[in-house]
């Protein structure tokens, strides 16, 4: 599997280099980098070299060679749609950072995902905290027909853009646990560096009341907590090696980086031609809900 990383050189809010690192560690061959300019492509190539990756900087998406199998889109969200269209037109499989597209154009989203499905292209969105659910259930027990969900996130974004930057994590967890739904009674409180979002996640088995607290933070590690029905786990990070644990009360367990698990799931899905955990159906459902939450907000 040969990979081109689009956006590996981002110096703010970007995780492209870490996605590339995990593809490399898991046996894929990261062979090219593409940035917004020749200079940024070169910078990304030099950055990946620090992870033992030797990737050629390229100038434009047209320079992606025919033997490349996968494009990783880790560029700013507003560039995703153009890259998605170009990559899928070229027949490239795609691993895309969240939000999948922004702003959301539903017709274009449906069209591009249909084309990917018709071409049997593997598409996944990196909304990695869904991969921590097994660890969560191990700590807190299985959750059936939850009535409440809480998540605390600390994005580097500010103001209204916290919503598309952070909420895909929440929506992916809800979609995985509860299934498809619609969002109602959306309320947004606060502004600037601290925002609270609440809504009803209405599915077949009833309503789950959701509360999301977002507090802007640039520095690492960024606090993160989530849980159903009052069973809230907190992430604990060792900054020396970035190893992670989840804490629930006086219980704590080590977990694998969910970003690595997200990459691993994509590789498996590509190789086996199966649907990724955060694949086309998941992307379409949660991106539509993300649009609805943003559009229904009262103020931000």
C-alpha positions as CSV (number, residue, x, y, z in Angstrom):
1,X,0.0,0.0,0.0
2,X,1.5,3.3,-1.1
3,X,0.3,6.5,0.5
4,X,0.3,10.2,-0.3
5,X,-0.2,12.6,2.7
6,X,-2.0,15.8,1.9
7,X,-1.4,18.3,4.7
8,X,1.4,16.6,6.7
9,X,3.2,19.9,7.2
10,X,0.5,21.8,9.0
11,X,2.0,23.6,11.9
12,X,-1.3,24.4,13.7
13,X,-4.1,22.0,14.6
14,X,-2.7,19.4,12.1
15,X,-2.2,15.7,12.8
16,X,-1.1,14.6,9.3
17,X,2.4,13.8,10.4
18,X,1.1,11.4,13.2
19,X,-1.3,9.8,10.7
20,X,1.6,9.2,8.4
21,X,3.7,7.8,11.3
22,X,1.0,5.2,12.1
23,X,0.6,4.2,8.5
24,X,4.4,3.8,8.3
25,X,4.5,1.8,11.6
26,X,1.7,-0.5,10.4
27,X,3.6,-1.4,7.2
28,X,2.3,1.0,4.6
29,X,4.7,2.9,2.4
30,X,4.3,6.7,2.7
31,X,5.9,7.9,-0.6
32,X,4.6,11.4,-1.2
33,X,3.6,14.6,0.5
34,X,1.4,17.4,-0.9
35,X,1.0,20.8,0.7
36,X,-0.6,24.1,-0.3
37,X,2.7,25.2,-1.9
38,X,6.0,23.7,-3.0
39,X,7.6,25.0,0.2
40,X,5.0,23.4,2.4
41,X,5.3,20.1,0.5
42,X,9.0,20.2,1.1
43,X,8.5,21.1,4.8
44,X,6.2,18.1,5.2
45,X,8.7,15.8,3.6
46,X,11.4,17.0,6.0
47,X,9.0,16.6,8.9
48,X,8.1,13.0,8.0
49,X,11.8,12.2,7.7
50,X,12.1,12.7,11.5
51,X,9.7,9.6,11.7
52,X,11.9,7.6,9.4
53,X,9.6,8.2,6.4
54,X,11.2,9.1,3.0
55,X,8.4,10.8,1.1
56,X,8.8,12.8,-2.1
57,X,7.4,16.4,-2.0
58,X,5.0,16.9,-5.0
59,X,3.6,20.2,-6.4
60,X,0.0,19.4,-7.3
61,X,-2.5,16.6,-6.9
62,X,-1.9,15.8,-10.6
63,X,1.6,14.8,-9.7
64,X,0.3,11.8,-7.6
65,X,1.7,8.8,-9.4
66,X,-0.5,6.0,-10.7
67,X,1.0,3.4,-8.3
68,X,-0.2,5.3,-5.2
69,X,-3.2,3.6,-3.6
70,X,-4.3,5.9,-0.8
71,X,-4.6,9.6,-0.2
72,X,-4.6,10.9,3.4
73,X,-6.4,14.2,3.6
74,X,-5.2,16.1,6.6
75,X,-5.4,19.6,5.2
76,X,-7.7,22.4,6.6
77,X,-11.3,21.4,6.5
78,X,-12.3,23.9,3.9
79,X,-10.0,22.2,1.4
80,X,-11.3,18.7,1.9
81,X,-14.1,18.7,-0.8
82,X,-11.8,19.7,-3.6
83,X,-9.2,17.1,-2.6
84,X,-11.9,14.4,-2.2
85,X,-13.3,15.1,-5.6
86,X,-9.8,14.9,-7.2
87,X,-8.7,11.8,-5.3
88,X,-11.9,9.8,-6.0
89,X,-11.8,10.9,-9.7
90,X,-8.3,9.4,-9.8
91,X,-9.5,6.2,-8.1
92,X,-7.6,6.8,-4.9
93,X,-8.8,5.3,-1.6
94,X,-9.2,8.0,1.0
95,X,-8.5,8.4,4.7
96,X,-9.8,11.9,5.6
97,X,-9.5,13.9,8.8
98,X,-12.6,15.2,10.5
99,X,-14.7,17.2,9.7
100,X,-15.1,15.3,6.5
101,X,-16.2,18.4,4.6
102,X,-16.8,22.0,5.8
103,X,-19.0,23.8,5.1
104,X,-21.4,21.0,4.4
105,X,-22.9,20.8,1.0
106,X,-25.2,17.8,1.3
107,X,-25.7,17.3,-2.5
108,X,-22.0,17.3,-3.1
109,X,-21.3,15.0,-0.2
110,X,-23.9,12.5,-1.4
111,X,-22.5,12.7,-4.9
112,X,-18.9,12.1,-4.0
113,X,-19.7,9.2,-1.6
114,X,-21.9,7.6,-4.3
115,X,-19.0,7.8,-6.8
116,X,-16.7,6.2,-4.2
117,X,-19.1,3.4,-3.6
118,X,-19.7,2.8,-7.3
119,X,-15.9,2.6,-7.9
120,X,-15.5,0.3,-4.9
121,X,-13.2,2.9,-3.2
122,X,-12.5,2.6,0.5
123,X,-13.3,5.8,2.3
124,X,-12.9,6.5,6.0
125,X,-13.1,9.5,8.2
126,X,-10.7,9.8,11.2
127,X,-13.0,10.3,14.1
128,X,-10.9,8.3,16.4
129,X,-12.5,8.3,19.8
130,X,-15.1,5.8,18.6
131,X,-12.3,3.3,18.8
132,X,-12.0,3.8,22.6
133,X,-15.5,2.4,23.2
134,X,-14.4,-1.2,23.9
135,X,-12.1,0.2,26.6
136,X,-14.9,2.4,27.9
137,X,-17.3,-0.6,28.2
138,X,-14.5,-2.6,29.9
139,X,-14.3,0.1,32.6
140,X,-18.0,1.0,32.9
141,X,-19.9,-2.0,31.7
142,X,-22.2,-2.3,28.7
143,X,-24.6,0.6,28.0
144,X,-28.0,-0.2,26.6
145,X,-30.5,2.4,25.4
146,X,-28.6,5.3,27.1
147,X,-30.6,8.3,28.2
148,X,-27.7,10.8,28.6
149,X,-24.3,11.4,27.1
150,X,-21.6,13.9,28.1
151,X,-18.3,14.8,26.4
152,X,-15.7,17.3,27.4
153,X,-13.3,18.4,24.6
154,X,-10.6,21.0,24.3
155,X,-10.2,21.9,20.6
156,X,-7.6,24.4,19.4
157,X,-10.3,26.1,17.4
158,X,-12.4,29.0,18.8
159,X,-15.9,30.3,18.5
160,X,-18.4,28.7,16.2
161,X,-15.7,26.6,14.5
162,X,-15.4,24.5,17.7
163,X,-18.6,22.8,16.5
164,X,-17.3,21.2,13.3
165,X,-13.8,20.8,14.8
166,X,-14.9,18.8,17.9
167,X,-18.4,17.5,17.5
168,X,-17.6,14.7,15.0
169,X,-16.0,12.8,17.9
170,X,-19.3,13.0,19.8
171,X,-21.5,12.2,16.9
172,X,-19.4,9.2,15.9
173,X,-19.6,7.7,19.4
174,X,-23.4,8.2,19.5
175,X,-23.8,6.8,16.0
176,X,-21.8,3.7,16.9
177,X,-23.6,3.1,20.2
178,X,-27.2,4.1,19.3
179,X,-27.3,4.1,15.5
180,X,-28.7,6.5,13.0
181,X,-30.9,9.3,14.5
182,X,-31.9,12.9,14.1
183,X,-30.9,15.9,16.3
184,X,-33.5,18.1,17.9
185,X,-33.7,20.9,20.5
186,X,-30.2,22.2,19.7
187,X,-28.9,24.9,22.0
188,X,-25.5,26.6,22.0
189,X,-24.3,28.6,25.0
190,X,-21.3,30.8,25.3
191,X,-18.8,32.2,22.9
192,X,-15.1,32.6,22.2
193,X,-13.1,30.0,24.1
194,X,-15.9,28.2,25.9
195,X,-19.0,26.8,24.4
196,X,-21.6,24.3,25.5
197,X,-23.8,22.5,23.0
198,X,-26.9,20.4,24.0
199,X,-29.3,18.5,21.8
200,X,-31.6,15.5,21.8
201,X,-30.2,12.5,19.8
202,X,-33.5,10.8,18.7
203,X,-33.2,7.3,17.5
204,X,-35.4,4.2,17.2
205,X,-35.1,3.3,20.9
206,X,-35.8,6.8,22.2
207,X,-34.1,10.0,23.1
208,X,-30.5,10.4,24.4
209,X,-29.9,13.9,25.9
210,X,-26.5,15.1,24.9
211,X,-24.3,17.7,26.5
212,X,-21.0,18.8,25.1
213,X,-18.6,21.1,26.8
214,X,-15.8,22.6,24.6
215,X,-13.1,24.7,26.1
216,X,-10.3,26.0,23.8
217,X,-6.8,24.9,24.6
218,X,-3.6,25.0,22.5
219,X,-1.3,23.1,24.8
220,X,-1.0,19.4,25.1
221,X,-2.3,17.2,26.6
222,X,-5.8,18.5,26.0
223,X,-8.3,17.3,28.6
224,X,-11.0,14.8,27.3
225,X,-13.8,13.0,29.0
226,X,-16.9,11.2,27.9
227,X,-19.6,8.8,29.1
228,X,-23.1,7.6,29.1
229,X,-25.6,7.9,32.0
230,X,-23.2,9.5,34.4
231,X,-20.4,6.9,33.9
232,X,-17.7,9.4,32.8
233,X,-14.2,8.4,31.9
234,X,-11.2,10.8,31.7
235,X,-8.2,10.4,29.4
236,X,-4.8,10.5,31.1
237,X,-1.8,11.2,28.9
238,X,1.9,10.5,29.7
239,X,3.6,13.3,27.7
240,X,7.0,11.5,27.7
241,X,5.8,8.9,25.3
242,X,2.2,10.0,24.7
243,X,0.9,6.7,26.1
244,X,-2.8,6.9,27.2
245,X,-5.0,5.6,29.9
246,X,-8.7,5.9,30.8
247,X,-9.7,6.6,34.4
248,X,-13.2,5.9,35.8
249,X,-13.4,6.5,39.5
250,X,-10.5,4.6,41.1
251,X,-10.1,2.3,38.1
252,X,-7.6,3.0,35.4
253,X,-6.5,1.1,32.3
254,X,-3.9,1.6,29.6
255,X,-5.3,2.1,26.1
256,X,-3.9,2.1,22.6
257,X,-3.9,5.5,20.8
258,X,-7.3,5.6,19.1
259,X,-5.7,7.4,16.2
260,X,-3.5,4.4,15.5
261,X,-6.6,2.1,15.8
262,X,-8.4,4.3,13.3
263,X,-5.5,4.0,10.8
264,X,-5.3,0.2,11.5
265,X,-9.1,-0.2,10.8
266,X,-8.7,1.7,7.5
267,X,-5.8,-0.5,6.4
268,X,-7.8,-3.7,7.3
269,X,-10.9,-2.4,5.4
270,X,-8.8,-1.5,2.4
271,X,-7.1,-4.9,2.3
272,X,-10.3,-6.9,2.9
273,X,-12.7,-4.6,1.0
274,X,-15.0,-4.2,3.9
275,X,-16.7,-1.1,5.3
276,X,-14.5,0.9,7.8
277,X,-16.0,1.6,11.2
278,X,-16.2,5.3,10.2
279,X,-17.1,4.5,6.6
280,X,-19.5,5.9,4.0
281,X,-22.8,5.4,5.8
282,X,-21.3,6.7,9.1
283,X,-19.8,9.7,7.4
284,X,-23.0,10.7,5.6
285,X,-25.2,10.3,8.7
286,X,-22.9,12.2,11.1
287,X,-21.9,14.9,8.7
288,X,-25.6,15.6,8.1
289,X,-26.2,15.8,11.8
290,X,-23.2,18.1,12.2
291,X,-24.6,20.4,9.6
292,X,-28.0,20.4,11.4
293,X,-26.5,21.2,14.8
294,X,-24.4,24.1,13.4
295,X,-27.4,25.5,11.4
296,X,-29.8,25.2,14.4
297,X,-27.5,26.9,16.9
298,X,-29.1,29.9,18.6
299,X,-25.9,31.9,19.0
300,X,-22.2,31.4,19.2
